[in-house]
Each structure stands twice: as structure tokens, then as C-alpha cells.
């Protein structure tokens, strides 16, 4: 097998603000693994706050020698070997995992939801994300989100109630909120959650800093809405310590090193009776289509990443009337559009 990779920069339709930062581009690295005339596509997306970059991902990928593997079906071996090259570098590892899954699916001539035995129709609706912004821009984004069955709203600044009120003036669709660790006081957080419950909010993602574990367990026990861990849970090994601290977890391929570990995480979370949400970074339809293959297994999805960019390089899984419509093409289900 041969690995190729190159940098690319995603341009966002709107400047995106969460409680810790703002940005208008996201760096990605696109990977291709070639074997016997088939090409598997993969992607690493690196929002700056996670610490990976074009440089770090290319450095990591340069250390991988896929020519020593002759059998791409040995996913477990290859992915474990890649994981051991260096700690962290999770998006870089994901770009290998996705490309290998795409390649193997193409060799089998099957999409991964079929290989995993999942019903395409069981894919959930996805939320559409609205960042923290000025009222007129928020209103514009709510209009843009028409047809979506629920909205995801970023909270954690001083104007949380104002944000919800502005949206509720425009729309009464259910909302999920993501606080990105923005609430530091558990009592204020609990008051906010009770206030949100009256506004048709479905759950609260990462309400408090990930290190405030005792406060978070207290909040989850008292909360009238489910709490979902995002920043607090990256990989399979993080799930056990999130049990009894959160009601569920948000799995993202770029955090957890890819489709293979994400599938294991869903299995473990279900065994622990936890809710599961599938999220994403800003990604092309490559990363999104890979995640979508797992989506029939989850309670909620937030797979709008490719809808937020102007320069998607792939066609694949689509969002139709707010529902994830998994591509039936083999592998992760994508076709490359142009360039390079
Ligand atoms: Mg989040």
C-alpha cells in the first residue's frame, strides 16, 4: 500500500465563534492510500484549539510506512501500529483510519454501514450549528437552517439567554446547546439548565470545564436534561471515567482516531447505558461521510461540518430535509470532485 497526503484549507461560510475562540478557516490534510489500483480517501481536520496543524500532521504521516503491509484487511494491526508511533496526533491517525476503511470497503464493493450490518434508514437527523454571534447574524443563520429538525447552539458567553431568546423569536424547533466548558459554577449551571428546559432544549453538551469532575457529576445527577461529554472524552479509554459524570458522550472521528475506535466506543457506551452523539469538526464530505456510516447507531448527530464550508472537495453523504442520507457508494461513500 502507498500513502499520499497534502494540505488544504477549508473556508468557512461564516466566522465561527465558540466560548474560547473565533475563526474563518480550518486547516485539513487529505490522505490517499493506494492498493492494486484502488484509492481510499481520508482526512484530518485540525481546529487550532486541539493542537494539531498542517505541519504536525504531515510530520506524523511522514513516519508511517504502509509499503510494509500487503493486506489492507488487517485494519486492526495497521491501525494499532499507527497509534503506537507517537501519542496524541489523533486527527493525523484518523486520516489513515478513514482512508483504510474507504479502501477496504472499495475492495469489498460495500459501504461500511452494510459491512457493519446497519440499516441506512436508521440514520438520525442532524442538528445545524449556530455559533455565538451578533443578533442579526444569528437570525440569518436560523433562516439558513430551515428544514433542519433541530439546531445546535453554542453557549458559554455572557449572552446565553439572549442567544436562545433571539432564536426562539425566529423558530420553535428543538435546540441542543453546547457550552464548550463555559460555565464554571455548578449552581449557576443548574439554574441555566432548568431555564433551558422550558425552552425546548434536548440536552446540554460539555456544560462545565472537563477537570471539574465532582461538580459535573453533581450537575448530571440533578439536571433535568441529559448532559453530554465532548472535551472530557476523546478516546475509548476515557469512557469509563465519564460514566456517572455525564449522561452520554459526543464521539468525533478526529478526536478518537477514526471509524474503528468510534465503533468500539459506541459499543462500550451502550453497554454502560450511556447516550451517544456523533459530532464532527469543520470537515469536507470525506470526514463527514465516514462518520455517517456509524450514524444509525447513535441517538443524536451533529454532522453539519461540510455544510459550513465553501470549498468541499468531495461528494458523498448528504443531508436531506435535516436527515442524514448515507451514500451507498462503497467504502465511506465519496467521490472526489476536482483538483490535485
Ligand atoms: Mg462540543
Boltz pocket constraint, residues with backbone or C-beta under 6 A from the ligand:
constraints:
  - pocket:
      binder: B
      contacts: [[A, 178], [A, 180], [A, 205], [A, 206], [A, 230], [A, 231], [A, 250]]
      max_distance: 6.0
